[in-house]
Amino acid sequence: MKLTSKTRYAMRAMVFLAECGESAPQPLSRIAQCGMPVNYLEQLLGTLRKHGLVRTVRGNQGGYLLARSAGDITLLDIITAVEGPIKKSLCYTNTGVCSKQENCGVNKAWEKVTSGIEQVINRVSLSDMVTGS
């Protein structure tokens, strides 16, 4: 499974917000100092907000905060928010899903692997990423 730059930026932004805690909303410019383009980050934070992972505070002292505690947000939540559901099939063609998918041993094995990965990343919380555990 290869993570896109979108996912890497989302994880960086979420870790940054988790490290800041609930003390004060973080302005976009401060979050971007983690090495992310401001315009791209703004769109990404909008996506994370739509999925209930961050919230915004308006005004002069406004910015972004986590919408839930860092312990309640998983790596799977972040990946799914920015990338969509993890694909459980290897067998996509230009015209859609392969017609042999249901009876294919390769596809069934890949579904098991993908399900295992999904279970593991669903157990890794944002809090775990902050503490490195």
N, CA, C and O of each residue as an XYZ file, in Angstrom:
532
protein
N       0.850     -1.170      0.000
C       0.000      0.000      0.000
C       0.896      1.234      0.000
O       1.727      1.399      0.893
N       0.735      2.082     -0.976
C       1.526      3.290     -1.079
C       0.667      4.474     -0.646
O      -0.451      4.661     -1.126
N       1.216      5.267      0.272
C       0.486      6.446      0.723
C       0.832      7.619     -0.182
O       1.998      7.834     -0.511
N      -0.166      8.362     -0.575
C       0.047      9.524     -1.424
C       0.525     10.704     -0.587
O       0.484     10.668      0.643
N       0.974     11.740     -1.267
C       1.395     12.947     -0.543
C       0.207     13.545      0.201
O       0.377     14.151      1.259
N      -0.979     13.382     -0.338
C      -2.182     13.888      0.330
C      -2.328     13.249      1.715
O      -2.617     13.933      2.696
N      -2.127     11.944      1.781
C      -2.233     11.233      3.055
C      -1.104     11.626      3.994
O      -1.330     11.829      5.187
N       0.104     11.734      3.469
C       1.239     12.132      4.312
C       1.031     13.532      4.884
O       1.298     13.764      6.063
N       0.560     14.458      4.064
C       0.280     15.818      4.551
C      -0.832     15.804      5.596
O      -0.750     16.505      6.604
N      -1.863     15.011      5.355
C      -2.979     14.927      6.304
C      -2.490     14.393      7.649
O      -2.867     14.909      8.701
N      -1.653     13.361      7.611
C      -1.136     12.808      8.867
C      -0.259     13.833      9.582
O      -0.344     13.968     10.803
N       0.580     14.556      8.842
C       1.423     15.591      9.459
C       0.588     16.681     10.112
O       0.862     17.100     11.237
N      -0.435     17.135      9.394
C      -1.305     18.189      9.933
C      -2.044     17.704     11.179
O      -2.165     18.436     12.161
N      -2.533     16.473     11.132
C      -3.272     15.936     12.277
C      -2.355     15.743     13.483
O      -2.753     16.030     14.612
N      -1.139     15.262     13.261
C      -0.184     15.108     14.367
C       0.143     16.479     14.952
O       0.211     16.633     16.171
N       0.344     17.466     14.097
C       0.630     18.818     14.574
C      -0.507     19.323     15.470
O      -0.261     19.846     16.557
N      -1.750     19.163     15.008
C      -2.898     19.615     15.800
C      -3.002     18.841     17.111
O      -3.356     19.407     18.146
N      -2.694     17.555     17.065
C      -2.744     16.744     18.294
C      -1.676     17.209     19.276
O      -1.925     17.264     20.480
N      -0.491     17.546     18.775
C       0.580     18.030     19.645
C       0.233     19.372     20.271
O       0.643     19.656     21.396
N      -0.514     20.194     19.558
C      -0.922     21.502     20.081
C      -2.036     21.376     21.120
O      -2.211     22.257     21.961
N      -2.770     20.296     21.056
C      -3.857     20.063     22.012
C      -5.004     21.034     21.812
O      -5.177     21.617     20.741
N      -5.766     21.188     22.850
C      -6.948     22.054     22.809
C      -6.642     23.474     23.257
O      -7.559     24.274     23.441
N      -5.371     23.795     23.433
C      -4.994     25.092     23.993
C      -5.514     26.262     23.180
O      -6.098     27.194     23.734
N      -5.308     26.222     21.877
C      -5.762     27.332     21.033
C      -5.869     26.842     19.594
O      -5.103     25.980     19.163
N      -6.820     27.394     18.863
C      -6.911     27.032     17.446
C      -5.618     27.416     16.724
O      -5.013     28.447     17.019
N      -5.212     26.587     15.792
C      -3.963     26.825     15.061
C      -4.262     27.412     13.685
O      -5.023     26.831     12.911
N      -3.668     28.557     13.381
C      -3.907     29.152     12.063
C      -3.270     28.309     10.960
O      -2.299     27.586     11.181
N      -3.834     28.424      9.800
C      -3.372     27.673      8.643
C      -1.877     27.902      8.399
O      -1.145     26.960      8.095
N      -1.432     29.138      8.531
C      -0.023     29.456      8.270
C       0.915     28.720      9.222
O       2.019     28.337      8.836
N       0.483     28.526     10.448
C       1.329     27.815     11.426
C       1.385     26.316     11.120
O       2.439     25.693     11.246
N       0.260     25.747     10.722
C       0.223     24.328     10.363
C       1.097     24.094      9.120
O       1.794     23.084      9.025
N       1.051     25.024      8.188
C       1.812     24.901      6.941
C       3.318     24.912      7.186
O       4.079     24.445      6.338
N       3.756     25.427      8.308
C       5.179     25.450      8.625
C       5.758     24.045      8.778
O       6.975     23.876      8.853
N       4.897     23.053      8.825
C       5.352     21.648      8.871
C       5.806     21.177      7.496
O       6.122     20.001      7.315
N       5.841     22.087      6.528
C       6.333     21.740      5.196
C       5.257     21.417      4.193
O       5.428     20.533      3.354
N       4.136     22.133      4.272
C       3.039     21.872      3.353
C       2.636     23.151      2.636
O       2.634     24.218      3.250
N       2.292     23.072      1.343
C       1.812     24.251      0.626
C       0.478     24.725      1.221
O      -0.428     23.921      1.439
N       0.367     26.019      1.479
C      -0.810     26.572      2.163
C      -2.104     26.280      1.417
O      -3.077     25.842      2.030
N      -2.138     26.513      0.106
C      -3.376     26.299     -0.658
C      -3.815     24.834     -0.616
O      -4.997     24.530     -0.456
N      -2.853     23.947     -0.760
C      -3.151     22.513     -0.725
C      -3.627     22.112      0.665
O      -4.576     21.341      0.807
N      -2.961     22.642      1.687
C      -3.308     22.333      3.067
C      -4.724     22.803      3.390
O      -5.468     22.110      4.084
N      -5.090     23.967      2.893
C      -6.429     24.497      3.151
C      -7.500     23.556      2.592
O      -8.502     23.294      3.258
N      -7.298     23.056      1.395
C      -8.242     22.096      0.804
C      -8.274     20.801      1.609
O      -9.337     20.229      1.850
N      -7.105     20.356      2.014
C      -6.994     19.117      2.775
C      -7.690     19.229      4.127
O      -8.392     18.306      4.542
N      -7.502     20.347      4.813
C      -8.166     20.558      6.097
C      -9.682     20.655      5.922
O     -10.444     20.249      6.799
N     -10.110     21.199      4.776
C     -11.546     21.221      4.475
C     -12.107     19.816      4.357
O     -13.207     19.539      4.835
N     -11.361     18.937      3.726
C     -11.768     17.533      3.599
C     -11.813     16.868      4.975
O     -12.764     16.153      5.289
N     -10.792     17.103      5.789
C     -10.759     16.521      7.135
C     -11.913     17.059      7.986
O     -12.463     16.333      8.814
N     -12.276     18.311      7.785
C     -13.414     18.902      8.511
C     -14.719     18.230      8.095
O     -15.554     17.911      8.941
N     -14.893     18.015      6.797
C     -16.111     17.358      6.297
C     -16.273     15.950      6.861
O     -17.392     15.460      7.011
N     -15.154     15.305      7.171
C     -15.195     13.953      7.728
C     -15.182     13.944      9.256
O     -15.034     12.887      9.870
N     -15.334     15.114      9.869
C     -15.458     15.193     11.321
C     -14.167     14.983     12.094
O     -14.199     14.608     13.265
N     -13.021     15.223     11.445
C     -11.753     15.023     12.130
C     -11.168     16.326     12.682
O     -10.465     16.310     13.692
N     -11.450     17.437     12.031
C     -11.024     18.743     12.545
C     -12.231     19.674     12.568
O     -13.243     19.442     11.906
N     -12.087     20.717     13.342
C     -13.128     21.754     13.364
C     -12.434     23.098     13.257
O     -11.243     23.228     13.538
N     -13.198     24.086     12.848
C     -12.632     25.418     12.683
C     -13.239     26.373     13.695
O     -14.384     26.223     14.124
N     -12.438     27.351     14.056
C     -12.888     28.445     14.913
C     -12.668     29.721     14.114
O     -11.560     29.985     13.646
N     -13.706     30.497     13.961
C     -13.617     31.738     13.182
C     -13.094     32.885     14.032
O     -13.107     32.840     15.262
N     -12.645     33.889     13.347
C     -12.245     35.108     14.038
C     -10.748     35.333     14.029
O      -9.974     34.538     13.495
N     -10.367     36.447     14.641
C      -8.970     36.869     14.675
C      -8.062     35.833     15.325
O      -6.923     35.658     14.891
N      -8.533     35.159     16.334
C      -7.763     34.126     17.019
C      -8.192     32.729     16.587
O      -7.963     31.750     17.297
N      -8.817     32.649     15.417
C      -9.360     31.390     14.934
C      -8.312     30.484     14.319
O      -7.125     30.806     14.267
N      -8.785     29.353     13.860
C      -7.907     28.368     13.238
C      -8.528     26.990     13.304
O      -9.750     26.843     13.292
N      -7.679     25.989     13.372
C      -8.114     24.591     13.339
C      -7.789     23.876     14.639
O      -6.753     24.114     15.261
N      -8.696     22.999     15.031
C      -8.536     22.134     16.203
C      -9.005     20.734     15.818
O      -9.748     20.565     14.851
N      -8.573     19.746     16.570
C      -9.123     18.408     16.377
C     -10.596     18.423     16.772
O     -10.979     19.096     17.730
N     -11.408     17.693     16.048
C     -12.835     17.626     16.360
C     -13.126     16.606     17.461
O     -14.150     16.685     18.139
N     -12.208     15.648     17.631
C     -12.330     14.627     18.677
C     -10.972     14.501     19.348
O      -9.989     15.078     18.883
N     -10.917     13.763     20.417
C      -9.625     13.574     21.086
C      -8.701     12.751     20.188
O      -9.159     11.948     19.376
N      -7.401     12.965     20.349
C      -6.406     12.257     19.535
C      -6.501     10.745     19.720
O      -6.171      9.988     18.807
N      -6.942     10.306     20.878
C      -7.100      8.879     21.123
C      -8.293      8.274     20.398
O      -8.368      7.057     20.225
N      -9.232      9.126     19.970
C     -10.433      8.655     19.279
C     -10.339      8.743     17.761
O     -11.279      8.364     17.062
N      -9.228      9.233     17.247
C      -9.032      9.344     15.804
C      -7.974      8.312     15.402
O      -6.874      8.288     15.955
N      -8.318      7.470     14.441
C      -7.369      6.434     14.022
C      -6.704      6.809     12.695
O      -7.164      7.682     11.959
N      -5.620      6.117     12.433
C      -4.938      6.279     11.156
C      -5.889      5.920     10.015
O      -5.863      6.556      8.962
N      -6.719      4.913     10.221
C      -7.707      4.539      9.201
C      -8.681      5.687      8.941
O      -9.053      5.929      7.793
N      -9.098      6.394      9.989
C      -9.992      7.547      9.818
C      -9.367      8.585      8.885
O     -10.029      9.120      7.996
N      -8.085      8.856      9.107
C      -7.389      9.876      8.319
C      -7.238      9.427      6.872
O      -7.536     10.183      5.947
N      -6.778      8.199      6.679
C      -6.579      7.679      5.321
C      -7.898      7.641      4.566
O      -7.964      8.064      3.411
N      -8.935      7.144      5.199
C     -10.242      7.041      4.548
C     -10.799      8.417      4.207
O     -11.431      8.589      3.164
N     -10.571      9.391      5.072
C     -11.069     10.749      4.817
C     -10.454     11.337      3.555
O     -11.155     11.964      2.762
N      -9.162     11.145      3.360
C      -8.499     11.793      2.225
C      -8.397     10.918      0.978
O      -8.323     11.441     -0.134
N      -8.393      9.601      1.142
C      -8.226      8.707     -0.001
C      -9.494      7.940     -0.371
O      -9.606      7.418     -1.480
N     -10.441      7.875      0.553
C     -11.604      7.033      0.344
C     -11.333      5.652      0.911
O     -10.243      5.404      1.426
N     -12.290      4.758      0.828
C     -12.111      3.414      1.385
C     -10.939      2.687      0.730
O     -10.638      2.891     -0.447
N     -10.294      1.846      1.507
C      -9.189      1.040      0.990
C      -9.754      0.007      0.030
O     -10.712     -0.695      0.353
N      -9.160     -0.081     -1.147
C      -9.636     -1.034     -2.160
C      -9.246     -2.442     -1.753
O      -8.088     -2.717     -1.440
N     -10.218     -3.315     -1.762
C      -9.977     -4.691     -1.349
C      -9.811     -5.619     -2.539
O      -9.780     -6.839     -2.378
N      -9.708     -5.061     -3.704
C      -9.559     -5.902     -4.890
C      -8.357     -5.457     -5.696
O      -8.117     -4.262     -5.865
N      -7.611     -6.417     -6.188
C      -6.496     -6.152     -7.096
C      -6.988     -6.065     -8.538
O      -6.296     -5.545     -9.413
N      -8.165     -6.570     -8.768
C      -8.601     -6.884    -10.126
C      -9.482     -5.808    -10.752
O     -10.641     -6.056    -11.086
N      -8.926     -4.625    -10.905
C      -9.647     -3.576    -11.604
C      -9.085     -3.475    -13.008
O      -7.873     -3.521    -13.216
N      -9.984     -3.338    -13.965
C      -9.564     -3.190    -15.355
C     -10.022     -1.827    -15.842
O     -10.627     -1.064    -15.088
N      -9.736     -1.518    -17.099
C     -10.177     -0.240    -17.663
C     -11.694     -0.142    -17.718
O     -12.243      0.960    -17.735
N     -12.366     -1.261    -17.745
C     -13.824     -1.266    -17.839
C     -14.498     -1.534    -16.500
O     -15.721     -1.661    -16.448
N     -13.742     -1.621    -15.434
C     -14.328     -1.865    -14.121
C     -13.671     -3.046    -13.442
O     -12.487     -3.308    -13.652
N     -14.431     -3.759    -12.630
C     -13.915     -4.902    -11.884
C     -13.877     -6.126    -12.789
O     -14.777     -6.339    -13.601
N     -12.843     -6.915    -12.643
C     -12.670     -8.141    -13.437
C     -13.854     -9.089    -13.218
O     -14.344     -9.233    -12.098
N     -14.297     -9.719    -14.278
C     -15.447    -10.630    -14.185
C     -15.112    -11.912    -13.427
O     -16.020    -12.617    -12.988
N     -13.828    -12.226    -13.265
C     -13.413    -13.445    -12.573
C     -13.149    -13.197    -11.083
O     -12.697    -14.099    -10.377
N     -13.420    -12.015    -10.617
C     -13.074    -11.611     -9.256
C     -13.627    -12.553     -8.188
O     -12.914    -12.875     -7.238
N     -14.849    -12.993     -8.313
C     -15.496    -13.816     -7.287
C     -14.811    -15.164     -7.082
O     -14.787    -15.674     -5.962
N     -14.257    -15.745     -8.132
C     -13.659    -17.072     -8.043
C     -12.139    -17.060     -8.116
O     -11.527    -18.109     -8.320
N     -11.533    -15.930     -7.959
C     -10.090    -15.794     -8.136
C      -9.349    -15.941     -6.803
O      -9.594    -15.186     -5.862
N      -8.447    -16.913     -6.736
C      -7.666    -17.127     -5.512
C      -6.762    -15.954     -5.179
O      -6.562    -15.638     -4.006
N      -6.214    -15.308     -6.195
C      -5.354    -14.140     -5.970
C      -6.162    -13.034     -5.310
O      -5.711    -12.414     -4.347
N      -7.349    -12.791     -5.828
C      -8.192    -11.733     -5.276
C      -8.613    -12.051     -3.841
O      -8.618    -11.166     -2.985
N      -8.962    -13.304     -3.576
C      -9.360    -13.680     -2.214
C      -8.198    -13.502     -1.238
O      -8.399    -13.043     -0.114
N      -6.994    -13.858     -1.656
C      -5.818    -13.660     -0.797
C      -5.593    -12.173     -0.550
O      -5.297    -11.762      0.572
N      -5.733    -11.370     -1.598
C      -5.528     -9.926     -1.442
C      -6.568     -9.320     -0.500
O      -6.250     -8.419      0.276
N      -7.790     -9.803     -0.563
C      -8.822     -9.312      0.355
C      -8.433     -9.584      1.804
O      -8.664     -8.742      2.671
N      -7.845    -10.750      2.080
C      -7.387    -11.077      3.437
C      -6.269    -10.141      3.871
O      -6.270     -9.640      4.996
N      -5.312     -9.907      2.972
C      -4.194     -9.020      3.280
C      -4.707     -7.605      3.562
O      -4.318     -6.982      4.550
N      -5.568     -7.116      2.702
C      -6.101     -5.768      2.846
C      -6.910     -5.636      4.129
O      -6.822     -4.623      4.822
N      -7.690     -6.648      4.442
C      -8.478     -6.635      5.669
C      -7.565     -6.596      6.893
O      -7.856     -5.897      7.863
N      -6.462     -7.344      6.849
C      -5.505     -7.337      7.952
C      -4.854     -5.970      8.123
O      -4.705     -5.481      9.243
N      -4.466     -5.352      7.000
C      -3.877     -4.013      7.055
C      -4.879     -3.028      7.649
O      -4.532     -2.214      8.505
N      -6.097     -3.109      7.198
C      -7.151     -2.208      7.679
C      -7.349     -2.361      9.184
O      -7.505     -1.367      9.893
N      -7.344     -3.596      9.673
C      -7.504     -3.826     11.110
C      -6.358     -3.222     11.908
O      -6.577     -2.640     12.970
N      -5.138     -3.358     11.402
C      -3.972     -2.809     12.099
C      -4.023     -1.290     12.131
O      -3.845     -0.691     13.191
N      -4.263     -0.656     10.988
C      -4.257      0.819     10.980
C      -5.470      1.398     11.704
O      -5.479      2.573     12.071
N      -6.479      0.577     11.903
C      -7.623      1.040     12.693
C      -7.315      1.006     14.193
O      -8.028      1.615     14.991
N      -6.255      0.296     14.569
C      -5.852      0.248     15.988
C      -4.817      1.315     16.330
O      -4.527      1.535     17.506
N      -4.254      1.986     15.315
C      -3.258      3.035     15.560
C      -3.994      4.367     15.663
O      -4.597      4.844     14.701
N      -3.927      4.952     16.852
C      -4.618      6.229     17.059
C      -3.680      7.392     16.768
O      -2.461      7.231     16.711
N      -4.258      8.534     16.592
C      -3.484      9.764     16.431
C      -2.612      9.990     17.659
O      -1.477     10.454     17.545
N      -3.133      9.668     18.808
C      -2.373      9.760     20.049
C      -1.123      8.881     19.988
O      -0.048      9.292     20.426
N      -1.269      7.665     19.441
C      -0.125      6.760     19.274
C       0.929      7.383     18.355
O       2.128      7.245     18.598
N       0.485      8.059     17.312
C       1.433      8.676     16.384
C       2.193      9.816     17.056
O       3.371     10.032     16.769
N       1.529     10.538     17.941
C       2.178     11.639     18.646
C       3.225     11.112     19.616
O       4.323     11.662     19.710
N       2.889     10.051     20.334
C       3.806      9.521     21.329
C       4.827      8.551     20.757
O       5.800      8.200     21.424
N       4.602      8.115     19.512
C       5.520      7.174     18.890
C       5.361      5.754     19.390
O       6.276      4.941     19.252
N       4.212      5.444     19.969
C       4.009      4.080     20.481
C       3.211      3.218     19.521
O       2.957      2.048     19.807
